[in-house]
Amino acid sequence: MSDSAISVQHLHKSFGPQVVLQDVTLEVPAGQTVALLGRNGTGKTTMIRALLGLLPVDSGNLKVAGCNPATESVELRRRVGYLAEDQSMYGWMTAIELCRFLQPFYPHWNTSLADSYLKRFDIPRQVRIERLSKGQSVKLGLAVALAHAPQVVILDDPALGLDPVSRKEFNRDLVEHLQAEGRTVIYSSHLLDEVEAVADQVAILDRGRIVRQGPTESLREDVQRLVISAEIVRQRPAPTGLLDVRRAGEQFEIVIDDAGHFLGELTSQGYAVTASGMTLDDIFEAYVIGRPEKWSDTAIASKA
């Protein structure tokens, strides 16, 4: 198997006339945690279902843990652990009964490992699942998703609905028990500020396309907020990588990718520019709802 634990090449998926995924290409290195970010309805769950072999695709090539999801679904389930937001479990079972029920479905199920996760996550063993708290249910779902020691773990918004303390605790467990063990993780989430702390890489999916993928630290270094004068907007064409433009009094606040290049260019020309870093939440917002066309609109209005 190559260094990529997950490889998606030119994936396309439509439901009738509705195009959901368009030419999606994504590489996830082995041992990395990748945050898959996108608004509701942008194709995240469709992509995850395709990776799990639960949904046929129209075209494209997929490899997950060395398996083709379309033709090696049984082997894929042995190598992949999956936890969804709406993970359903038999409420009348206890945690121990659920583990015993699932064990025959996984040839590599490790009873000792399952027991250790129940202990680490402080999950009551003899309490019916329907009586567990939301946080305990999520952790139980994670425990059974990991009990067969999967190479790849796919988490589809699992912490949504938890209170802030439980979300932080869940992500702490994610870091401790997945990253420390060298697992490859795709973590789809709306909780951007908390995903930021655990993600090695970020992939932003918007309107069915991956619009940006890269290491989290590099993304924060590359995408910056700049405060510039109206003169710059009037005299120059929109710079490459522009994501958003807003008026701030007599100045303009812009968000730009590859900000260092543009900042260096303006500084060398004697312009005074204020630069500041951004959170992952801010960067995501700029990519999916930014209005870079306002640069041209403002320039035209200023010259009228």
C-alpha positions, 0 to 999 in steps of 0.5 A: 500500500502507498503512503496514502491511506485514502486516495480519491481521484476524480470522484463524481456522484449525481442523484438524477439531475443533481450533481453532489460531488464534482471531480473530487480528488483527495489524498490522506497520508497514513497516520494523519487526521484530516478534518473534512469541512463543509456546510450541510448539503455540500456532499460530505456524507455522500463522500463518506458513504462512497468511501465506505462502499455504501454508495456507488459512484458515477466515476472516479477511483477510490482506495481506502486502506488498500481496498476498492470500496466498490469491489472489496467491501467485506475486506474494507469493513475489516480495515475501517472503523466508522462512527456517525452522528446518528449512530444507532445501537440497540437500546435494550442491550448493555455495552457488554451485550453489544460487544458480544453481538458485534464480535462475530461480524469482525474476524479481527475483533479484539475482546481485550481491546474492546474491554480496555476502551470501555474502561478508558471511556468510563462506559458502564458495562451493565447499563442499558444503552438507552439509559446512557447519556449522549456522551456515553453513547458517543464514546460507546460508538467509538469503542465498538468502532475501534475494537477490531483495530482498524487502520482507518477511522471515519468519523461523521460529525460524531460529537454534534449534539454533545455539550461543550465539555463532552465535545472537548473530552471526546476530542481529547480521547480522539487525540490520545487513542487514535493519533497516538496509535498512528491511525488514519482519521477522516473527521467530518465536523461542524465544530471547527474550533475543536477540530482545529486542535486535532487535525493535521490537515484540512480539506474544505468541500464546497458545492461538491468540490474540494476547494482547499486541502493542506496542513492545518498550520500551513493553511493558517500561515497562508490565509490571512486578513489584511487591512489595506487602503482604498487606493490599493483597491482602486489602482490594482486588479484583484490579487490571486487567491482573494477570498473575501472583501469588506469595507472597514471605514475608509479602508478595506479588510480582505482575506487572501490565500498565499497572503505572504506574496501579496503582502510582500509586494505591497510592502515593497511598493511602500504601502502600509498594510496590517496583517493578522492571522485567522482561526480555522472557522474564519478561513472556512467562512472566507472560502465558502461565503466570501465575496471576492467579486466586491474588489471589482465592484468597489474599484468600479464604484470608486472610479465612477 
